[in-house]
């Protein structure tokens, strides 16, 4: 069944092409191992949906809509077999003259797994084996001048390729990004090329795998608009009970067919009895990233209408509030957050945001971050300031306007930053309070933000830049379970969330009357 809504102008679903793609699998391809060996490849429902969407959805010019597919599923769910079938269809059934398709992985042995499965499929197919030659390191069809070959994920020497299709296997095992970058530049000459990446979760949040995974999550959750990407992610979430069979089913779309329930039960029992097996079970069978730092805020809760529903800024006038600042040191985003704690009969936290970015190089940042900065500027959700570095004068003016409108009790800022903006605010008798960014200061506001989001009492109004920031945040936990945003491992911008938790730190703090070197009035430095 095709996806019902596609946000791409002119896109349409070609049911005939979708049906032919599924028929290629189920009429010409066979399994080669295990209990299914020799049987025709009848697609599981999730696999059939993927194949239908990839071949059925078309752009206005008739070419393929999806150019990148990101498939993240746990082990034993048939992703290698699926990838081998996709490779054969791209090479020999897609109608592309001289199609070149490559299987790439962290090493040559891994790259051959998909390739060898594709070879076995051809060998068992009377129709394909009549036209496709099985060689030691290639499948080749002379009539079509088409081929499928395995390559190791090392970019050196691979820049002469002209791929119509790339099958990237087990991205979490790749060292570096040379091959990924090489294939990106090589595919430009093809009319409708496909990148098809398959992986389970990993550990390294600085890897190309995490980069693509986190971007796919943003597209899936509607945070980033990229119609050319098809994200397929089956995984348990942080907070799920990893011992619950319902969670196993959530993460394993092939349960009952390619993977057996009793197998998962056995592995889970081992993980409960042997502590060192717990992370392996979570990573391999529930598709959970198992590093100490994990993606923090669940976007399905963040985007719940109770949190994302719009409200008027004007209705907040007169309500107690605190302003949090997160200022760029050089060329990236700066954020101001006006945070309104629960008040009277209203149990909700509410937040009003302002974001700033240097105007010069905006297009470059848009390409780098895969986010629509220009669209946000045009919609008024982001202010582009002159020059190529943060414009503190513009940020100061905006802070003064917010102070005039909402009369905040305090302006909170990162105590590592006490520049001209803060000094000028103090000169205007605005109370400014420095807030440390360590666990001691961040634990309480981060816990409260998490509680409010999960409890659907954090009204942020669906601000698109803030949504993007929220989807980027990775949280670090200490040995006591305290959490704080991990700027280094979040990778992309989290400035809006940082400004919010900085303001919440003051909203939750006792309002002592102590002397502060940052203000002539009441104030407090939070260490």
C-alpha positions in Angstrom: 0.0 0.0 0.0 1.4 3.4 -1.0 2.0 6.2 1.4 -1.2 8.3 1.5 0.4 11.8 1.7 3.5 13.1 0.0 4.5 16.7 0.4 6.1 17.2 -3.0 4.6 19.4 -5.7 3.4 17.3 -8.7 4.2 14.0 -7.1 1.9 11.1 -8.0 1.7 7.4 -7.4 2.2 5.0 -10.4 0.4 1.8 -9.3 1.6 0.0 -12.4 5.3 0.6 -11.7 4.8 -0.4 -8.1 3.0 -3.6 -9.0 5.8 -4.5 -11.6 8.5 -3.9 -8.9 6.8 -6.2 -6.4 6.2 -8.8 -9.2 10.0 -8.8 -10.0 10.7 -9.9 -6.4 7.8 -12.4 -6.1 8.1 -14.0 -9.6 11.9 -14.0 -10.3 13.8 -14.0 -7.0 14.2 -16.9 -4.5 15.6 -17.2 -1.0 18.9 -19.1 -0.8 19.4 -20.0 2.9 17.5 -21.4 5.9 14.0 -22.8 5.9 13.0 -20.5 3.0 15.8 -21.7 0.6 14.5 -22.2 -2.9 11.1 -20.5 -2.3 10.0 -17.5 -4.2 10.7 -14.2 -2.4 7.3 -13.2 -1.1 7.8 -9.8 0.5 6.8 -9.2 4.1 4.2 -6.4 4.4 6.9 -3.8 5.5 9.1 -4.8 2.6 6.3 -4.7 0.1 5.3 -1.2 1.2 8.9 -0.1 0.8 9.3 -1.5 -2.7 5.9 0.0 -3.7 6.8 3.4 -2.4 10.3 3.4 -4.0 9.1 2.4 -7.5 5.6 3.8 -7.4 6.1 7.4 -6.3 7.0 9.7 -9.1 7.9 13.3 -9.6 6.0 15.5 -12.0 8.5 14.7 -14.8 7.9 10.9 -14.3 11.2 10.2 -12.7 11.6 8.5 -9.3 10.7 10.6 -6.3 12.8 8.8 -3.7 16.5 9.0 -4.3 17.8 7.9 -0.9 16.3 5.1 1.2 17.4 4.7 4.8 16.5 1.3 6.3 17.2 0.7 9.9 16.0 -2.6 11.3 17.4 -5.1 13.8 19.2 -8.3 12.8 17.3 -11.2 11.4 14.6 -9.1 9.7 15.6 -9.8 6.2 17.3 -6.6 5.3 20.2 -8.2 3.5 17.9 -10.3 1.3 15.8 -7.3 0.6 18.9 -5.2 -0.3 20.1 -8.0 -2.7 16.7 -8.0 -4.4 16.7 -4.2 -4.7 20.2 -4.4 -6.2 19.1 -6.9 -8.9 16.0 -4.8 -9.7 18.1 -1.6 -10.0 20.7 -3.3 -12.2 18.6 -5.5 -14.4 15.0 -4.5 -14.2 14.9 -0.7 -13.8 15.2 0.3 -17.5 18.4 2.3 -16.9 20.9 2.1 -19.8 24.3 0.8 -18.7 23.2 0.7 -15.1 26.1 0.4 -12.6 25.1 -0.8 -9.1 27.5 -1.2 -6.2 27.4 -2.9 -2.8 29.5 -1.0 -0.4 30.4 -1.7 3.2 33.1 -1.3 5.9 35.2 -4.0 4.4 35.2 -6.3 1.3 33.8 -9.3 3.2 30.8 -7.3 4.4 30.3 -5.8 0.9 30.1 -9.3 -0.5 27.2 -10.4 1.7 24.6 -8.5 -0.3 26.5 -9.2 -3.5 26.7 -13.0 -2.8 23.0 -13.1 -2.0 22.2 -11.3 -5.2 24.3 -13.9 -7.1 22.4 -16.7 -5.5 19.1 -15.1 -6.5 20.3 -14.9 -10.1 21.6 -18.5 -10.1 18.2 -19.8 -8.9 16.2 -17.8 -11.3 15.7 -19.4 -14.8 14.6 -16.0 -16.2 17.5 -13.9 -14.8 20.3 -16.6 -15.3 19.4 -16.7 -19.0 20.6 -13.1 -19.4 22.8 -12.3 -16.4 26.3 -13.8 -16.0 27.5 -14.6 -12.5 31.2 -13.8 -12.2 33.5 -13.9 -9.2 33.3 -10.2 -8.5 30.4 -9.0 -10.7 27.0 -9.8 -12.0 26.9 -8.7 -15.7 24.2 -8.4 -18.3 25.8 -7.9 -21.8 22.4 -7.0 -23.5 21.9 -4.1 -21.0 25.6 -3.3 -20.4 24.5 -3.4 -16.7 26.5 -4.7 -13.7 26.4 -5.2 -9.9 29.7 -5.2 -8.0 30.9 -5.2 -4.4 33.3 -2.5 -3.1 34.8 -1.8 0.3 33.9 1.6 1.9 37.2 3.3 1.1 36.8 6.3 -1.2 40.3 6.4 -2.6 40.2 5.2 -6.2 36.4 5.1 -6.5 35.8 8.5 -8.0 35.6 7.2 -11.6 32.4 5.3 -10.9 29.0 6.3 -12.4 26.5 4.5 -10.2 22.8 4.2 -10.9 22.4 2.4 -7.6 24.4 2.2 -4.3 23.6 -0.4 -1.7 25.3 0.6 1.6 25.4 -2.2 4.1 25.8 -1.9 7.9 26.6 1.8 8.0 27.4 1.6 11.8 30.6 -0.3 11.0 31.9 2.2 8.5 35.2 3.9 9.4 35.1 7.5 8.0 33.0 8.8 5.2 35.2 8.7 2.1 33.1 6.2 0.2 29.9 7.9 1.1 31.2 11.3 -0.1 32.7 9.7 -3.3 29.4 8.1 -4.2 27.5 11.3 -3.5 29.5 13.1 -6.1 29.5 10.2 -8.6 25.7 9.9 -9.0 25.1 13.3 -10.5 25.1 12.1 -14.1 22.2 9.6 -13.6 18.6 10.7 -14.2 17.1 8.9 -11.2 19.8 7.2 -9.0 19.1 5.4 -5.8 21.1 5.2 -2.6 19.8 2.3 -0.5 21.4 2.2 3.0 20.7 -0.6 5.5 22.0 -0.8 9.0 21.3 -1.7 12.6 22.1 0.8 15.4 25.6 1.5 16.5 27.6 3.3 19.2 29.5 6.1 17.5 27.5 9.3 17.4 30.2 11.0 15.3 29.8 8.5 12.4 28.2 8.9 9.0 25.6 6.3 10.2 24.4 8.5 13.0 24.4 11.5 10.7 22.1 9.7 8.2 20.0 8.1 11.0 19.3 11.3 12.8 18.5 13.1 9.6 16.1 10.3 8.6 14.4 10.7 12.0 13.9 14.4 11.3 12.4 13.7 7.9 10.2 10.9 9.3 9.0 13.2 12.2 8.3 16.1 9.8 11.0 18.3 11.4 12.9 18.5 8.1 11.3 18.6 4.6 13.2 16.3 2.2 10.8 14.5 -0.2 13.6 12.6 -1.9 14.4 10.6 1.3 12.4 7.5 2.3 13.1 6.8 6.0 12.3 3.3 7.2 13.2 3.0 10.9 12.1 0.2 13.2 13.5 0.6 16.7 12.6 0.7 20.4 12.8 4.1 22.1 14.5 5.2 25.2 12.1 4.5 28.0 10.6 1.4 26.4 10.6 -1.8 28.5 13.2 -3.8 26.6 11.9 -7.0 28.2 8.4 -6.6 26.8 7.4 -8.7 23.8 5.3 -5.8 22.6 8.5 -3.7 22.3 10.2 -6.6 20.4 7.3 -6.5 17.9 7.6 -2.7 17.6 11.2 -3.0 16.6 11.1 -6.2 14.5 8.8 -5.9 11.5 9.7 -9.5 10.5 8.7 -11.1 13.7 6.9 -14.4 13.1 8.5 -14.8 9.7 12.1 -13.9 9.3 12.7 -13.8 13.0 11.1 -16.0 15.6 9.5 -14.9 18.9 11.1 -17.7 20.9 14.6 -16.6 19.5 14.0 -13.1 20.8 12.7 -14.5 24.2 15.9 -16.5 24.5 18.2 -13.6 23.7 16.3 -11.4 26.1 16.6 -13.9 28.9 20.3 -14.2 28.3 20.6 -10.4 28.5 18.8 -10.3 31.8 21.0 -12.9 33.3 24.3 -11.6 31.8 24.7 -7.9 32.3 27.2 -7.6 29.5 24.6 -8.9 27.0 22.0 -6.2 27.7 23.5 -3.6 25.4 24.1 -6.2 22.7 20.4 -7.2 22.8 19.2 -3.6 22.8 21.5 -2.7 19.8 21.1 -5.8 17.7 17.6 -6.8 18.4 15.8 -3.6 19.4 17.9 -1.2 17.2 18.8 1.1 20.0 21.9 3.2 20.1 23.6 2.1 23.3 26.2 4.8 24.0 25.9 6.7 27.3 24.6 9.7 25.3 21.2 9.1 23.6 18.7 11.1 21.6 16.8 12.8 24.3 13.3 14.2 23.6 10.8 11.8 21.9 9.5 13.7 18.9 6.1 12.0 18.9 5.5 13.5 22.3 7.1 16.8 21.5 4.8 17.1 18.4 1.7 16.1 20.3 -1.0 18.8 19.8 -1.1 19.5 23.6 2.5 20.6 23.3 2.7 21.9 19.7 -0.6 23.7 19.7 -0.4 27.4 18.8 -1.0 30.2 21.3 -0.8 34.0 21.1 2.2 35.7 22.5 0.0 38.6 23.6 -1.9 36.4 26.0 1.3 35.8 27.9 1.8 39.5 28.8 1.7 40.0 32.5 2.4 36.4 33.3 5.7 35.7 35.3 8.5 34.7 33.0 12.2 34.3 32.6 14.4 34.8 29.5 17.2 32.4 28.6 20.0 33.3 26.2 22.2 31.0 24.1 24.5 33.2 22.0 26.7 32.0 19.2 30.4 32.5 19.6 30.9 33.0 15.9 28.8 32.1 12.9 25.9 29.9 14.0 22.5 30.2 15.6 21.7 32.3 18.6 18.5 31.8 20.6 16.3 33.7 23.1 13.7 31.8 25.0 11.0 33.5 27.1 9.8 30.8 29.4 6.5 31.0 31.3 6.2 28.6 34.3 2.8 27.1 35.2 0.7 29.8 36.7 -2.6 29.8 38.5 -5.0 27.2 37.0 -2.8 26.8 33.9 -0.5 23.7 34.5 1.4 24.3 31.3 4.9 25.6 30.7 4.9 27.9 27.7 7.7 29.3 25.6 8.2 32.2 23.1 11.2 31.9 20.9 13.5 34.2 18.9 16.3 32.8 16.7 19.1 34.7 14.9 21.6 33.6 12.2 24.3 35.6 10.2 23.0 36.4 6.7 26.2 35.8 4.9 26.8 32.1 4.0 23.1 31.2 4.7 22.8 29.0 1.7 26.0 27.2 2.6 24.6 26.5 6.1 21.4 25.3 4.5 23.3 22.7 2.5 25.5 21.8 5.4 22.7 21.3 8.0 20.1 19.9 5.6 17.6 22.4 7.0 15.6 25.2 5.3 17.1 28.3 6.8 15.9 30.5 4.0 12.3 29.3 4.3 12.4 30.0 8.1 13.8 33.5 7.4 11.0 34.1 4.9 8.3 32.8 7.3 9.6 35.0 10.2 10.7 32.2 12.4 14.4 33.1 12.0 16.0 36.5 11.8 19.0 36.8 9.4 21.4 39.5 10.6 23.9 41.4 8.5 27.4 40.0 8.1 29.0 36.6 8.6 29.2 36.5 12.4 26.6 36.8 15.2 25.2 40.3 15.4 25.1 40.9 19.2 23.6 44.4 18.6 20.5 42.9 16.9 20.2 40.3 19.7 20.5 42.9 22.3 17.7 45.0 20.7 15.5 41.9 20.5 16.1 41.1 24.2 15.2 44.7 25.2 12.0 44.4 23.1 11.1 41.1 24.9 11.9 42.7 28.3 9.7 45.7 27.5 6.8 43.4 26.5 6.9 40.6 29.0 8.8 42.1 32.0 10.8 39.0 32.8 12.0 38.5 36.4 15.5 37.6 35.2 17.5 37.2 32.0 19.6 34.0 32.4 22.7 33.3 30.4 25.6 30.8 30.2 28.1 31.9 32.8 30.9 31.1 30.4 29.6 34.0 28.3 29.4 37.5 29.9 30.0 39.7 26.9 28.7 43.1 25.7 25.0 42.0 25.5 24.9 41.1 29.2 26.9 44.1 30.2 24.6 46.5 28.3 21.5 44.8 29.8 22.9 45.3 33.3 23.5 49.0 32.5 19.8 49.3 31.7 19.0 47.8 35.2 17.8 44.5 33.8 18.6 41.7 36.2 20.9 39.1 34.6 21.8 35.8 36.2 24.6 33.5 35.1 23.7 29.8 35.0 26.3 27.1 34.9 26.0 24.4 32.3 27.1 21.4 34.3 25.0 18.6 35.8 24.6 20.6 39.1 22.7 23.4 37.4 21.2 21.5 34.4 19.8 18.4 36.1 16.7 20.0 37.6 15.6 22.0 34.5 16.4 19.1 32.1 14.4 16.7 34.3 11.5 19.2 34.4 11.6 19.8 30.6 11.5 16.0 30.0 8.7 15.6 32.5 6.7 18.4 30.9 7.1 17.1 27.4 6.2 13.6 28.3 3.2 14.9 30.4 2.1 17.1 27.5 2.3 20.3 29.5 5.1 22.0 27.5 3.4 24.4 25.1 6.0 25.4 22.5 3.6 26.2 19.6 5.3 24.1 17.0 8.1 26.6 16.2 9.9 24.9 13.3 13.4 26.0 14.3 12.8 24.9 17.9 11.4 21.6 16.6 14.7 21.1 14.7 16.7 21.8 17.8 14.6 19.4 19.8 15.2 16.7 17.3 18.9 17.2 17.5 19.4 17.0 21.3 21.5 14.2 22.7 21.5 14.0 26.5 24.4 13.0 28.6 23.8 11.1 31.9 26.0 11.0 34.9 26.4 8.1 37.3 23.4 9.3 39.3 21.1 9.5 36.4 21.2 13.3 36.1 20.9 14.6 32.5 22.0 17.6 30.5 22.3 18.4 26.8 25.5 17.1 25.2 26.5 19.9 22.8 29.5 18.0 21.4 27.6 14.8 20.6 24.4 16.4 19.5 26.2 17.3 16.3 23.7 19.8 15.0 22.2 23.0 16.6 20.5 22.7 19.9 20.6 26.4 20.8 16.8 26.8 21.4 16.7 23.9 23.9 19.8 25.3 25.7 18.2 28.7 26.0 15.0 27.0 27.4 16.7 24.9 30.1 18.9 27.9 31.1 15.7 29.9 31.7 14.0 27.0 33.4 17.0 26.7 35.8 16.1 30.2 37.1 12.3 29.5 37.0 12.9 26.5 39.3 15.4 28.2 41.6 14.6 29.9 44.9 14.6 33.6 44.4 17.2 34.6 46.9 18.0 38.2 47.5 21.8 38.1 47.1 24.3 40.5 45.7 25.5 39.6 42.2 28.5 41.1 40.3 26.3 41.0 37.2 23.6 43.4 38.4 23.1 46.3 40.7 19.8 44.7 41.8 19.0 41.4 43.4 20.7 38.5 41.7 22.5 35.2 41.9 25.2 33.3 40.2 24.3 29.6 39.8 27.5 27.5 39.8 
